[in-house]
Amino acid sequence: MRGITDTVKHLIIINVVMFIGTIAIQNGALFNAWFALYFPENNLFQPWQIFTHMFMHGGVTHILFNMFALWMFGTAVETQLGSKKFLFLYLSAGLGAVLFQLAYYYYDFYSAYQSIADLNMSSELIHSIANINASDGMFIRGELFEQGLYPVLNEFNFNRSLINQQVFDALFDMNVTSNSRMVGASGCIMGILAAFGMMNPEAKLMLIFLPIPIKAKYFIPGIILLDIISALTGQSFFSPSNTAYMAHVGGAITGFLIMWYWKKTQFNKNRWDR
């Protein structure tokens, strides 16, 4: 491929192959069950998903935007860093994204749990409630969760009269968090974008929906700030409402820290600006 570095090219090929496999085999059910990253409380969670989710995508638009960004910024970054450092940066940013997003999920899960702690539900009961299948396409439905909740409570001989609206809402929130899953290379790409901004702070970038040139040193922190606001408020600016915003933040911060270390380290072999 012309105008593209080797590692970027191979990453794009892997992502495309995984996407084709996803849509071609059982309409995505098999690949999503195996390779998407699930909350550890979910029965579908497997350790390898920490890596494999980086090569999964939720739709054509998702993979097109990510691969376009990988080609545009990744090629420039790999050219300056070299293939080994670039791949290390890419995968590390993906792991940073996992760390931030799972921490965010755990905060949500245990915040909800605190409101029902007085009920003394067993860990087995909590686990079973968290794994109730209340999915309707891409959404978790309260009515479906309610249909699955009471048989579980009966199975564990739990007093159903203790389930008031507040308790139900907390259990539902825990179920939603447990059934959340991560797919996509966005965290990796945010790390690459942060690296690009540090190496090319005066480069002018723009959003497709906001065609105003903005210097990278302002553009990239602005994107991160919007992701933080979206994660805290649920208000989406440029991404779908089910975007893992904290994964974006984690990837960008990881990319920044790695580049900062490589720039400041006393060991010349680790510097990217020499």
Contacts in CASP RR format, 6 or more apart in sequence:
PFRMAT RR
TARGET T0000
AUTHOR 0000-0000-0000
METHOD contacts of the structure
MODEL  1
MRGITDTVKHLIIINVVMFIGTIAIQNGALFNAWFALYFPENNLFQPWQI
FTHMFMHGGVTHILFNMFALWMFGTAVETQLGSKKFLFLYLSAGLGAVLF
QLAYYYYDFYSAYQSIADLNMSSELIHSIANINASDGMFIRGELFEQGLY
PVLNEFNFNRSLINQQVFDALFDMNVTSNSRMVGASGCIMGILAAFGMMN
PEAKLMLIFLPIPIKAKYFIPGIILLDIISALTGQSFFSPSNTAYMAHVG
GAITGFLIMWYWKKTQFNKNRWDR
1 9 0 8 1.000
3 75 0 8 1.000
4 12 0 8 1.000
4 71 0 8 1.000
4 75 0 8 1.000
5 74 0 8 1.000
5 75 0 8 1.000
5 78 0 8 1.000
5 79 0 8 1.000
5 83 0 8 1.000
5 86 0 8 1.000
6 78 0 8 1.000
6 83 0 8 1.000
7 78 0 8 1.000
7 83 0 8 1.000
7 86 0 8 1.000
7 87 0 8 1.000
7 90 0 8 1.000
8 70 0 8 1.000
8 71 0 8 1.000
8 74 0 8 1.000
8 75 0 8 1.000
8 78 0 8 1.000
8 86 0 8 1.000
11 70 0 8 1.000
11 90 0 8 1.000
11 185 0 8 1.000
12 67 0 8 1.000
12 70 0 8 1.000
12 71 0 8 1.000
14 55 0 8 1.000
15 55 0 8 1.000
15 57 0 8 1.000
15 63 0 8 1.000
15 66 0 8 1.000
15 67 0 8 1.000
15 70 0 8 1.000
15 185 0 8 1.000
16 63 0 8 1.000
16 67 0 8 1.000
18 31 0 8 1.000
18 35 0 8 1.000
18 55 0 8 1.000
18 56 0 8 1.000
18 57 0 8 1.000
19 56 0 8 1.000
19 57 0 8 1.000
19 59 0 8 1.000
19 63 0 8 1.000
21 28 0 8 1.000
21 31 0 8 1.000
22 28 0 8 1.000
22 31 0 8 1.000
22 32 0 8 1.000
22 56 0 8 1.000
22 57 0 8 1.000
22 58 0 8 1.000
25 31 0 8 1.000
31 56 0 8 1.000
32 56 0 8 1.000
32 181 0 8 1.000
32 183 0 8 1.000
33 44 0 8 1.000
34 46 0 8 1.000
34 49 0 8 1.000
34 52 0 8 1.000
35 48 0 8 1.000
35 49 0 8 1.000
35 52 0 8 1.000
35 53 0 8 1.000
35 55 0 8 1.000
35 56 0 8 1.000
36 49 0 8 1.000
36 52 0 8 1.000
36 53 0 8 1.000
36 56 0 8 1.000
36 181 0 8 1.000
36 182 0 8 1.000
36 183 0 8 1.000
37 45 0 8 1.000
37 49 0 8 1.000
37 50 0 8 1.000
37 52 0 8 1.000
37 53 0 8 1.000
37 98 0 8 1.000
37 181 0 8 1.000
37 182 0 8 1.000
37 183 0 8 1.000
38 44 0 8 1.000
38 45 0 8 1.000
38 46 0 8 1.000
38 49 0 8 1.000
38 179 0 8 1.000
38 180 0 8 1.000
38 181 0 8 1.000
39 45 0 8 1.000
39 102 0 8 1.000
39 105 0 8 1.000
39 109 0 8 1.000
39 177 0 8 1.000
39 178 0 8 1.000
39 179 0 8 1.000
39 180 0 8 1.000
39 181 0 8 1.000
40 102 0 8 1.000
41 109 0 8 1.000
41 127 0 8 1.000
41 130 0 8 1.000
41 131 0 8 1.000
41 178 0 8 1.000
42 130 0 8 1.000
42 131 0 8 1.000
42 178 0 8 1.000
42 179 0 8 1.000
42 181 0 8 1.000
43 131 0 8 1.000
50 95 0 8 1.000
50 98 0 8 1.000
51 91 0 8 1.000
53 98 0 8 1.000
53 181 0 8 1.000
53 182 0 8 1.000
53 183 0 8 1.000
53 184 0 8 1.000
54 91 0 8 1.000
54 94 0 8 1.000
54 184 0 8 1.000
54 185 0 8 1.000
54 187 0 8 1.000
54 188 0 8 1.000
55 184 0 8 1.000
55 185 0 8 1.000
56 183 0 8 1.000
56 184 0 8 1.000
57 63 0 8 1.000
57 66 0 8 1.000
57 183 0 8 1.000
57 184 0 8 1.000
57 185 0 8 1.000
58 183 0 8 1.000
58 184 0 8 1.000
62 183 0 8 1.000
62 184 0 8 1.000
66 184 0 8 1.000
66 185 0 8 1.000
66 186 0 8 1.000
66 189 0 8 1.000
67 185 0 8 1.000
69 189 0 8 1.000
69 192 0 8 1.000
69 193 0 8 1.000
70 185 0 8 1.000
70 188 0 8 1.000
70 189 0 8 1.000
70 192 0 8 1.000
73 189 0 8 1.000
73 192 0 8 1.000
73 193 0 8 1.000
73 196 0 8 1.000
74 86 0 8 1.000
74 192 0 8 1.000
74 196 0 8 1.000
76 196 0 8 1.000
76 199 0 8 1.000
76 200 0 8 1.000
77 86 0 8 1.000
77 89 0 8 1.000
77 192 0 8 1.000
77 195 0 8 1.000
77 196 0 8 1.000
77 199 0 8 1.000
78 86 0 8 1.000
80 199 0 8 1.000
80 272 0 8 1.000
81 89 0 8 1.000
81 195 0 8 1.000
81 272 0 8 1.000
85 262 0 8 1.000
85 272 0 8 1.000
86 192 0 8 1.000
88 258 0 8 1.000
89 191 0 8 1.000
89 192 0 8 1.000
89 195 0 8 1.000
89 255 0 8 1.000
89 258 0 8 1.000
89 259 0 8 1.000
90 188 0 8 1.000
90 191 0 8 1.000
90 192 0 8 1.000
91 188 0 8 1.000
92 254 0 8 1.000
92 255 0 8 1.000
92 258 0 8 1.000
93 187 0 8 1.000
93 188 0 8 1.000
93 189 0 8 1.000
93 190 0 8 1.000
93 191 0 8 1.000
93 192 0 8 1.000
93 194 0 8 1.000
93 250 0 8 1.000
93 251 0 8 1.000
93 252 0 8 1.000
93 254 0 8 1.000
93 255 0 8 1.000
93 258 0 8 1.000
94 185 0 8 1.000
94 187 0 8 1.000
94 188 0 8 1.000
94 191 0 8 1.000
94 247 0 8 1.000
94 251 0 8 1.000
94 254 0 8 1.000
95 254 0 8 1.000
96 187 0 8 1.000
96 250 0 8 1.000
96 251 0 8 1.000
96 253 0 8 1.000
96 254 0 8 1.000
97 182 0 8 1.000
97 186 0 8 1.000
97 187 0 8 1.000
97 188 0 8 1.000
97 190 0 8 1.000
97 244 0 8 1.000
97 247 0 8 1.000
97 248 0 8 1.000
97 250 0 8 1.000
97 251 0 8 1.000
97 254 0 8 1.000
98 182 0 8 1.000
98 247 0 8 1.000
99 250 0 8 1.000
100 246 0 8 1.000
100 247 0 8 1.000
100 249 0 8 1.000
100 250 0 8 1.000
100 251 0 8 1.000
100 253 0 8 1.000
101 182 0 8 1.000
101 244 0 8 1.000
101 246 0 8 1.000
101 247 0 8 1.000
101 250 0 8 1.000
103 246 0 8 1.000
104 231 0 8 1.000
104 246 0 8 1.000
105 177 0 8 1.000
105 180 0 8 1.000
108 173 0 8 1.000
108 177 0 8 1.000
109 130 0 8 1.000
109 174 0 8 1.000
109 177 0 8 1.000
109 178 0 8 1.000
112 170 0 8 1.000
112 171 0 8 1.000
112 173 0 8 1.000
112 174 0 8 1.000
112 177 0 8 1.000
113 126 0 8 1.000
113 170 0 8 1.000
113 174 0 8 1.000
115 166 0 8 1.000
115 167 0 8 1.000
115 170 0 8 1.000
116 167 0 8 1.000
116 170 0 8 1.000
116 171 0 8 1.000
119 162 0 8 1.000
119 167 0 8 1.000
121 129 0 8 1.000
121 158 0 8 1.000
122 156 0 8 1.000
124 156 0 8 1.000
125 152 0 8 1.000
125 153 0 8 1.000
125 156 0 8 1.000
125 158 0 8 1.000
126 174 0 8 1.000
128 152 0 8 1.000
128 155 0 8 1.000
128 156 0 8 1.000
129 149 0 8 1.000
129 152 0 8 1.000
129 171 0 8 1.000
129 174 0 8 1.000
129 175 0 8 1.000
130 174 0 8 1.000
130 175 0 8 1.000
130 177 0 8 1.000
130 178 0 8 1.000
130 179 0 8 1.000
131 175 0 8 1.000
131 178 0 8 1.000
131 179 0 8 1.000
132 145 0 8 1.000
132 148 0 8 1.000
132 149 0 8 1.000
132 152 0 8 1.000
132 175 0 8 1.000
133 144 0 8 1.000
133 179 0 8 1.000
134 140 0 8 1.000
134 141 0 8 1.000
134 142 0 8 1.000
134 144 0 8 1.000
134 145 0 8 1.000
134 147 0 8 1.000
134 148 0 8 1.000
134 175 0 8 1.000
134 179 0 8 1.000
135 141 0 8 1.000
135 144 0 8 1.000
135 179 0 8 1.000
136 144 0 8 1.000
138 242 0 8 1.000
140 172 0 8 1.000
140 175 0 8 1.000
140 176 0 8 1.000
140 179 0 8 1.000
142 172 0 8 1.000
145 171 0 8 1.000
145 172 0 8 1.000
145 175 0 8 1.000
146 168 0 8 1.000
149 163 0 8 1.000
149 168 0 8 1.000
149 171 0 8 1.000
150 160 0 8 1.000
153 160 0 8 1.000
153 163 0 8 1.000
154 160 0 8 1.000
163 171 0 8 1.000
182 244 0 8 1.000
182 247 0 8 1.000
186 243 0 8 1.000
186 244 0 8 1.000
186 247 0 8 1.000
186 248 0 8 1.000
187 247 0 8 1.000
187 248 0 8 1.000
187 250 0 8 1.000
187 251 0 8 1.000
187 252 0 8 1.000
188 251 0 8 1.000
190 223 0 8 1.000
190 224 0 8 1.000
190 247 0 8 1.000
190 248 0 8 1.000
190 249 0 8 1.000
190 250 0 8 1.000
190 251 0 8 1.000
190 252 0 8 1.000
190 255 0 8 1.000
191 251 0 8 1.000
191 252 0 8 1.000
191 254 0 8 1.000
191 255 0 8 1.000
191 256 0 8 1.000
192 255 0 8 1.000
193 220 0 8 1.000
193 223 0 8 1.000
193 252 0 8 1.000
194 220 0 8 1.000
194 251 0 8 1.000
194 252 0 8 1.000
194 253 0 8 1.000
194 255 0 8 1.000
194 256 0 8 1.000
194 259 0 8 1.000
195 255 0 8 1.000
195 256 0 8 1.000
195 258 0 8 1.000
195 259 0 8 1.000
196 203 0 8 1.000
196 216 0 8 1.000
196 220 0 8 1.000
197 203 0 8 1.000
197 216 0 8 1.000
197 217 0 8 1.000
197 220 0 8 1.000
198 256 0 8 1.000
198 259 0 8 1.000
198 260 0 8 1.000
198 263 0 8 1.000
199 259 0 8 1.000
199 272 0 8 1.000
199 273 0 8 1.000
200 216 0 8 1.000
201 215 0 8 1.000
201 216 0 8 1.000
201 217 0 8 1.000
202 215 0 8 1.000
202 216 0 8 1.000
202 217 0 8 1.000
203 215 0 8 1.000
203 216 0 8 1.000
204 213 0 8 1.000
204 214 0 8 1.000
204 215 0 8 1.000
204 216 0 8 1.000
205 213 0 8 1.000
205 214 0 8 1.000
205 215 0 8 1.000
205 216 0 8 1.000
205 219 0 8 1.000
205 220 0 8 1.000
206 212 0 8 1.000
206 213 0 8 1.000
206 214 0 8 1.000
206 219 0 8 1.000
207 238 0 8 1.000
209 238 0 8 1.000
220 252 0 8 1.000
223 248 0 8 1.000
223 252 0 8 1.000
224 248 0 8 1.000
224 249 0 8 1.000
224 252 0 8 1.000
224 253 0 8 1.000
226 237 0 8 1.000
226 238 0 8 1.000
227 245 0 8 1.000
227 246 0 8 1.000
227 248 0 8 1.000
227 249 0 8 1.000
227 252 0 8 1.000
228 245 0 8 1.000
228 249 0 8 1.000
229 235 0 8 1.000
229 237 0 8 1.000
230 236 0 8 1.000
230 237 0 8 1.000
230 239 0 8 1.000
230 243 0 8 1.000
230 245 0 8 1.000
231 245 0 8 1.000
231 246 0 8 1.000
231 249 0 8 1.000
234 241 0 8 1.000
236 243 0 8 1.000
239 245 0 8 1.000
259 272 0 8 1.000
261 270 0 8 1.000
262 270 0 8 1.000
262 271 0 8 1.000
262 272 0 8 1.000
263 271 0 8 1.000
263 272 0 8 1.000
263 273 0 8 1.000
265 271 0 8 1.000
268 274 0 8 1.000
END
